[in-house]
């Protein structure tokens, strides 16, 4: 399904799924879909738990204006710590009257802890050093299970999630090994097999694949810089390439990189070097539909400058990160990146419209200066060549104060990615320039910490930031905070990044863990065409480690409009497969989750 540009940006996408539920097959069996409702008095915690050396904070909901007693109890019921809350008043995003519970000074470990505030008891949670190891692996496994063009193996994904390869031209599939363009776009077919299915649909989009790939590769690049690369090394993840002497996270990202390069127009064709914007079914596929059972014709959509620059950026990043492991692949990436950059500079105004939303998300993008800056930053960092340095330093985004927005970067706003690369990867920028770039990252992190401090649930997005995919914006902003920790080693930044995970795992107004398989009250019925148990009991629920889009105050699907009318922004979420605007999954949402849990798991 399409994910519109968050409305707090200038580039609001207007093409939604008009009448989308008409495209969804009637369910054979329906599990009750109940909108999560915040209790008038509750204790909201990270339902997975807390790190022994990390922050340990919870939010109690109470109308009391005076401090309340709290007790931390272990699994046997023994009081391990106690204290009083700090009243916080009304939380703007939820409307709740909140109190802060801070038990960070407790350094014990164990399982089955609960927090009691004024007689109310939280969900149970653990305190242990290995808390995030499983979630890191599961968040990464999401990408393997979204792979197109290869069988998903039971030994890696589990029997319930095993399936034949989708979209290899085996009946009833009609692609993706020889996909024609939409009429009038080109007169040939292209092999665009592989890559990741974008979200709950089976489309593949270069601009969404670009940011997701960058974040996976960046998670490894950052871990390698900080001495933690072994956790993402060979045979650490559930991927078929285990044992090939290449870090598993790079094996996973390569599956998408190969697809991105297949989307590049070959030499000798009109607009050679440009990248097709997307490939998906000619009409919206019904839900549920297993990938290998999709009979829709597939189409290539017109090339775009934004897609081409996404290719240039990710392929340039590939060239430097993969070089120690596969020099030939790294060289191929760099050649593709150079071709893409040259093509994009020759065709800077091939803009993807919001209107191209039949059969797949539009992913319209009519301002591409940010993509030019990102691509130039990656190419310069990799090559140190003057042409790319000049493109970086002459870009208005290089000195702009608003590269890091309150709502966070996303697929249509990628300048922050270039800024992060320049701030963290060795390059030849002048010392004063480099200092300014690094300072901008730290200043952005300070802004997010200030936002968190003013809220009852410590969320690094403002009260008007609950948009389509808000959970990814939380994780993206948390990753900026984590980068500030790398740059400064000041503990408050690690604390802030970890507290953002608390929100995603249940310390929120709904007491809802938005990550499948993690927490007593975890999302279950995310919008997906194969992981669709709510509609077909023979199909599975989403696998553990999949993150839901999260609260969306715009209510952009019929289920949300019916069930959530009048909700406070942070409460505009329902765990229903039909609510694609609050409960879909997507590669560009799981990518920051994987990045953030990789950071959190380091010790």
N, C-alpha and C positions, 0 to 999 in steps of 0.2 A: 504494500500500500504506500501511497506517497506520504512523505512527511513534510508539510509546508515549512518554509523558512519561519523560524520563530518571529512572532509579530512585533517584538520589541526592536527588530532591525528594520532598516529601510527597505529591504528586499522581501517584503511579504509575498509569499506565493498565494495566488487566489484560486488555483485549480484544485478543488477537492473532489472527493468521490461522490458525485451527485447520485443519489439512489444506490449507494454501494451495496446495501443489504440485498438488493435484488439480484446481485451477482453471487450471493452466498447460498449454497444449497441448503434446503431445509434440514434441520438436524434430525437424525433418527432417534437420538436420545438426548435429553437436555438435563444437564446438571443445574440446580438452581443457581442463578446469578444474583448475588446480593451485594449491593453497594456497601463498601466498608463505611461504618459510621463511628466516629470518634465518641468514646464514652465521656459523660460529663465529668467523670473523675477517673483518672487512669495513671499508670506509671509506664512510660514508654522508654524502652532500652534497645540497644543493639542486640537483637535476638540470637545472633551468632556468638557474640561475646566481646571481650576486651583483651588487649595485650597487657601482660604484667607491667611493662615499662611505658605504657601509653596512657592517654587520657581515659578516664572512666567517668563519663557523665551521662545522666539520664534526665528526662523531663517528666515532671509530675503535673497533671492537670487538676487544678483545684481553684475554686473561687476565693479561697482564703487569702487575705492580704498580709498574714503574719507567717513566720517561718513554721514549718511542719517537721515533726520528727521522722527520721528514716532509719531503717536497719538493712544491712546487707547480710543475708543468711546463706550459709553453704548448703550442700545437698542434704545434710543431716538435720537442718533446721537451726544449727548453732549460729548465733549472731557473730559475724566476723568483723563487722565495723558498724558504726552508727554515727549519726550527726543530725543536723537540721538543714532544711532546704533554704534556698535563697529565692524569695518571691521575685518573679520577673514581669508580672503584669500581663497585659493582653498581647498576644502574638498576632501581628497584622495579617499574615497569610492564612492562618487557620481560624482566627477568632477565639482561640483558646486562652484561658487564664493559666499561665504556666509558672512552674517553680523549677529551679535548677537543683539537681542532686549531683554533687561532686564527690566521688569516692576514689579519686585518682591516687591518693596516698596509700591505698591498700595494695600490697604487692604479693599477696598470696595467689596461689593457682589452684585450679580444680574445675569441676564440671557441676552443672545443676545449681548455680547460684540464683537467688532471686532477690529483688529489691522491694521492700515494703515501705510505703509512704502513707502515713495516716490511715493505716488499715487496708490500703489497696496494695495488691501484689503484682509484680511484673511477670512477664514471660521469663522462663529460665534461660540462663546463658552461661557460657564458660569464661574462664580467665586462663589463658595459656599462650605460650610463645609461638606455637605452631598454628595459631588460630586460622590464618589466612592461606595456608598451604593448599588445602583442598579447593577452596574457592578460586585461587589463582589457576589451578589446573582445569577446573570446570569452566571458568570464564573463557579460557583459551580453547577448550574443546568445542565450544559453541561454533567456532569457525570451521573446524573439520566437519562438523555435522551439517553445516550450511554449504559444503562444497558441491558444486555442480560438475558433472562429467566424470564422476568416479563412484564406485560402490562405497557405501558407508558400511564398515565391517562391524559385526557383532563383537569381535574381540576387543575393539577399540571404543565403541560407542554403547555397547550393550544390546541385547537381542531385540528389545522393543524399538530401538532406533535404527537398526540395520535396514538398508534398502538398496535396490539396484541403482546403478548410475542413472542420473537424470539428464535429459537433453543432449544425448549423443547421436540423435538421428535414428534410434531404434524404435520401431513402431510401438505405441502410437505417437511418440515424440517426432517432431519435424525439424529439429536442430539440436545442437548449435554448431555443427561441424560445417555447415554450408548455409549461412543465413543471408537472405537477400535484404536489400534496403527497402524502406518504404518507397512507394512510387515517387519517382522524380528525384530521389536522393542519390542513387547510384545505379549502374547497370550491371553489377556483378554481385557475387555472393562471397562471404568471408567466413573463415573458420574462426569462431570466437568461443570455442568450447572452454570449459574450466571456469575458474573463478568461484566466487561465493554468491549464492542467492542473497539478495540484498536484505530481505526482511521476511515478513509473513507471506509475501508474494514470491514469485520465482523470476523476477526481473533482475538484471545486472546493470548497475549504473556506475559509470566511471567516476563521477564526482563523489559518490558515497564510498565507493571502493578506495578512492585515493586517500581520504582522511583516515579510514579504518586501517589501511595498510601502513600508512605513516605512523600511526599510534602503536601498532604492534612492533614494527621495526624500531621505533624510537624507544619503546620500553626496553628492548634488548640493548640498544646503543647506550641508554642511560645506565642500565644495570652493569654493563661492561665498564663504563667510566668509573663507577663507584665501587667496583670490586665484587659485584653480586651476579655476574653473568652465569655462573655455574647452575643457578636455579632454573635457568631457561635453556640449558645446554642440551646436548644430544641425549636422547632417551629420558627426557624429563616430562614430556607431554604425550598424550595419546594420539599420535599421528602415524601413518603408515611408513614414513621415512625414518623412523627411529633406527639408530645404529649406523647412520651414514656419515658420521663425523661432522655434521653440520648442526648447529643449535636448532632445536625443534621449532622454536618460535619463528626462525627464519625459514624453515621448511614450510610452515603454514603460510606465512606471508608470501612466499614465492608462488604458491598456488594462485593467489590473486594477481601478483605481478605478471605472471605469464599471460593471464587473461587480459590485463590492462594493455600489454604490448600487442596482443592480438587485435585489439580494438584500434590500432593505429593504421591509417590508410597507407597501403604499400606504394613504393616508388612506381612511377609510370601512370598512376591514377590521378585524376583531378584532386586537388587539395592534399597531395601526398604529405605525410608526416602529421597531419591532424588526426585527432582521435574521435571516433563516433561517440556521441554522448551517452547512449544506452542501447540495450537490447532486451526485448521482452516480448510477451505474447501480444498478438494483434488486438485481442480484447481481454478484459479482466477474466482471469481464471476463477472458476467457482471454488468455494471453500466448503469442505476439504477436497484437495486434489494432491495425491502423491506426485512427486516430481516426474517419475518415470511414466506416469499415466497421463501426463499433460499432452493433449492432442492439438493444442492451439498452434497455428503458424507463428513463427518467430520473425521479428523484424529488427533491422538496424535503423536507428534514428539518426538524424543529421549530425555531422560533426559539430563540435562547439569549441570555442577558445578555452572555456573553463575546463572542459574535459581534457583538452590537449595539455594544458598547464598542470593539471593534476598528474597526468602521465609524466610530464617533464620533472616535476618535483619528486614523485615517489621513485622514479627510475634513477634519478640522480642520487637520492638517498641510498637506494639499492647499491649503486656503484661503489660507494665507499664502505658500506657495512658488510656486504657480501664478499668483498675482495679477498679477505684472508681465508675464505672457505671455498670459494669457487670463482677463480679469477676470470674464467671465460664468461660465466653468467654476468659477473659484474661489468665486464667490458660491453656485453650486449645491452645491459641496462643503460650504460652511459651513452652508447650510440643512439639508443632510442630516445633518451632524454634530450640529447643535442638536436636530433631531428624534430622532436616535438617543440622545443623552444624556438627553433628557426621558423617552423610552420606557424606557430602562434604569433610571433612578432610580425610575420607577413600577413596574417589574417586576425587582427586583434578584435574584430567586432562580429564574429560569428557567435551570436548570443542565443542561448537556449531559452525558449519562451515558456511561460507558465501554462500556456494553453495546450501543450503536448502531453495530455494526461489520460489518453485512452489506452487501456491495457497495462499501464504502469505509471509510476510517479513521474511528474513533469521534471522536477529538479531544475526549474528555471533559474537562470542566473544572468542578470543583465549588467552587473558591475564586476569586472574581472581584474582590476588593478591589484587587488589583494592576492589573487592567484599568480599574477606576474611577479609580485614581490616574493611570495613563497617559493616559486620555482627558481627564481634568480638566487635566492638565499641558499637553496639546496645545491644548485649547480656551482655557485661560487665556493661554498664550503668544501665541496668534493674536488673541484678542479683548481681553485685559487686563480682562475683566469680573469684578466682585467675586464673582458666584455661583460661577465656576469657580476663582477664587483661594481662596475659602473651602473648596471641595471638595479642593483641593490641600493646604492647610495643616492641615485637620482629618483628613486621611488618616493612619493609622498608618504607612503606607509612606513618608511624607514625612520622617520622622525615624528610620526603621528602619535598623539597622546592617547588615542582611543582604540588602539589595536586590541587591547584587552577590554572588552565591554563588560558591564555588570552581569549581563545574561550569559556571557561566555562565547568562545569561538565555536564554530560548527561548519558543516560542509560548504555553506555559501560564504563564510567569513573565515578565510584561512591565513590572513596575514600573521596572526599570532603564532602559527606553526613556524613560519620563517623567522620570526623574532626569537622563538625558543631555540631553534637550531643555531642561530648566530650567537646566542647567549651562552650556549653550552658546548658546542663542538668547536675544537680549535680551528681558527681561521686567521687571516692576515688583516683584519680590520685595524685601523689605528687605535691605540690604547684608549683615547678619549671616547671614540665611537663605541668601542666595546664596553666601556664602563657605563655609558648611557644606556645601551641595549640591556645590559644586565640589571641596571637599576630599574628599568621599566618593568621587568618581570617581577622584581621584589616589590615594587610599588603596587603592581596589580594584585599580588598576593596579599599585601597589607589591606587593600580595599576589600578583598573577599573576606578576610578575617574580621574586618569591621562589620561587614554585613552579617556575618555569623553571630557576632557578639550582641547584635541588636534583636536577635530572634529567639523565640522560645525553643526552637528545635535545631539551632546552629546550622542553618542551611546556607551554602555559599551562593545563593541566587536571591534577588530581591523579591518582594511580595508580588510584583507583577511579572515574575520570571517563570511562572508555571504555565509553560507553553507545550506544544507538541514535542515530546522527547525531553521533558524537563529533567528527567533523571540523568540523561547524558550530559546536560549542561552542569548539573551538580558535579558529576565526575570530571568533566573537562576543567572546571574551575578549580577543583581539588588538585588536579594534576599540575596546574600553574603554581599552586601553593607548595606542592611537593618539589617542583623545580626550584622554587625559592629556597627551600631547605637545602637542596644540593649546592646552591650558590653561596649560601651564608652559613649553613650548619646551625642555624638558630632553632632551638627546639620548638618554638611556637608554630613554626611552619609544618613540622611533622605532626604536631598536635592537631592543627587545623585540617590537614589532609585526612588524618584518621577519623576525625569527627564527622567529616562528610560521609564516610562509609557507615558511621553509626546511623545517619539519617536513612540511607538506602536500605539498611538491614533492620529497620523497625523503629528507630527513635524518630517518629514522626507522628503527626496528629491522628493518623488512622491506625497506628500500631501495626503497620503493614510492612513486612519485608518484601521489597520489590524484586527480589532475586529468588528464582525457583530453587527449592531444595534447601534453603538456608533460613532457619527460623521457624518457630511454632506456627506463625501466621504468615506464610509465604504465598506469593502469587502462584497461581496454578493454571489458569485458563488463558494464557497469552494467545494473541491473535497470530495464527500460523496455519498454512495449508496442509502440512503433514502432522505437526504436533497439535492435533485437533480432537483430543479425546472428548471434549465437551459436545462436539457434534457427531462423532463416530466412535463408539466405545472400542472398536478394534484398533484405533490409532492411539498413540501415546500422548500424554501431556508433555509440555516442553521439558527438556533435560535440565538437570541441576546446573546452575550457573548462568541462566538466561535472565537478563534484566528487562523488566517492562518499561515502556516509555515513560509512564508516571503521570502525575496529575497534570491536567490540561484545562485551564479555566475557560478556553474557547469552546469546549464541548463540540468537537467536530465530527461526531458520528451519531447515528440515530439512537444507539443504546445509551450513550452518555447523555444525549439530549433528553431522553425519556426518564432515566434513573437519577440523574445528578442535577437537575434543574435547581438553581439557587444555591449551589454549593460555594463555600469559601474556596479560594484558589487552591490551597494545599489539600483540599478534600475532594477535588474533582477527579476522582479515579474510581474505576470499577473493574474487578477481576472477572471479566467476561470476554469470551473469544470474539464477540461481535464489536467490542469497543476498540476499534483499531486506533483511535486517536489518543487513548490512554493506556492501552494494554498490548500494543504490538511489540515485537522484538525487531532488532535491526543490527547490522554489523557495525554501524557507526555509533551505536549505543553500547554494545558489548565491548568494543575496542577500548574506550576509556575505562570501563570497569576492569578489563584485563590489565591495563596499564596501572591503575590505581591499586589493585590487589597485589600486583607484582611488587610495587613499592611497599605496601603494608606488610608483606610477608618477609621482607628483608630483616635480618637480625644478626 
